[in-house]
Amino acid sequence: MDYQKYILPHIWDLKPYSSARDEFKGSEGVFLDANENPMGSATKESWNRYPDPLQHAIKLELAKLKSCSSDQIFLGNGSDEAIDLLIRMTCKSAEHEIILCPPTYGMYEVSASINDIKIQRVNLTSKYQLDLSGIKKAIHEKTRLIFLCSPNNPTGNKLNRSDIYDLLNTYSQGFIIVDEAYIDFSDEPSFIHELNQFPQLIVLQTLSKAYGLASLRLGMAFAHPSIIQLFNKIKPPYNISGATQKIVLEALSNQKFVGESVQLILQEKNKLQNGLNEIKEVVEIFPSQANFILVKFNKAQELFDYLISEKVITRNRSNVSLCEDSIRITIGLAEENTYLVKKITDFYA
Ligand SMILES: *Cc1c(COP(=O)(O)O)cnc(C)c1O
């Protein structure tokens, strides 16, 4: 793949900012190069030195965990940073387009709109699968990115793997992004293993869900090293703070927590689905490969409002096309889920 054809020329030619920590990489010496405070920090722990701009220690661990190479990894301040940088490196306002498959994660659209990039929408089918012929019709020479989300938010299902392969095999005039924010809850293998096969593939993952680090903000993009170099060139130099880097390293070494959380959440999801099945006003519980379920209710809007008044906060998706009368429910702790089912039962009583 001739990447230069699909990257904006000013990005391709950009000479990046070279920080003090880019130019001297040693860890010992008298550091008088970065205008840091030599006294330490106004906190107990010391944060006075700028962090590693390329987060080498984390990438080394992630490469082992994800069976890829560390030069195939970009780390962002949440996946949202990776989404924004991808749009900015490939799309020029009033010229290029992206394809989205709604109902899906809202940030793709917001990021495209911030950058004034035209969006082609090809709705998922009624089974929440890709409309392959619709997508192929929407693709033209100005298409730069196709966003796929599997398992999908807010529907919870995984996309048919064969459909994703079909697109990967037919479209390489731009990039295909597979957002795997919920992959840790799914029985599906990651598309990271396909990176060497498909040079136009970019996989997104995050520590916000299964790792329980939503507040920390760490998103990952996995792609060909040429794409990763472009990410590194245009990102803010110190986009991952030293505190985040330290805590992420700690988290990556605690796979026990991740495994146990996923197991518990899947078990609780099963119990919640069973509980909801007992309620006759539940119209449909959509199959979920994630840590949430989309549920169609009679009188969804009223139920949602009632739950809020009872201090149970769910995500109302009733106004989203193809999610009519549906509410997205994150799987909580056992007692929280039981409380939710009780409140829903009360509402219909
Ligand atoms: C939660 C979520 C993310 C994660 O975003 P972060 O910015 O990493 O917290 C990404 N994609 C989808 C589809 C999500 O639902």
The ligand as a Tripos MOL2 file, in Angstrom:
@<TRIPOS>MOLECULE
LIG
   15    15     1     0     0
SMALL
NO_CHARGES

@<TRIPOS>ATOM
      1 C1        -15.9740    3.3850   25.4590 C.3       1 LIG1
      2 C2        -15.6180    3.3490   24.0160 C.ar      1 LIG1
      3 C3        -14.3610    3.7470   23.5800 C.ar      1 LIG1
      4 C4        -13.3300    4.1680   24.5710 C.3       1 LIG1
      5 O1        -13.0590    5.4750   24.5390 O.3       1 LIG1
      6 P1        -11.8900    6.0300   25.4750 P.3       1 LIG1
      7 O2        -11.7000    7.3780   24.8860 O.co2     1 LIG1
      8 O3        -10.6950    5.1360   25.2740 O.co2     1 LIG1
      9 O4        -12.3810    6.0110   26.8730 O.co2     1 LIG1
     10 C5        -14.0400    3.6390   22.2510 C.ar      1 LIG1
     11 N1        -14.9280    3.1640   21.3600 N.ar      1 LIG1
     12 C6        -16.1370    2.7610   21.7460 C.ar      1 LIG1
     13 C7        -17.0690    2.1780   20.7490 C.3       1 LIG1
     14 C8        -16.5320    2.8660   23.0770 C.ar      1 LIG1
     15 O5        -17.7600    2.4920   23.4400 O.3       1 LIG1
@<TRIPOS>BOND
     1     1     2 1
     2     2     3 ar
     3     2    14 ar
     4     3     4 1
     5     3    10 ar
     6     4     5 1
     7     5     6 1
     8     6     7 2
     9     6     8 1
    10     6     9 1
    11    10    11 ar
    12    11    12 ar
    13    12    13 1
    14    12    14 ar
    15    14    15 1
@<TRIPOS>SUBSTRUCTURE
     1 LIG1         1 GROUP 0 **** ****
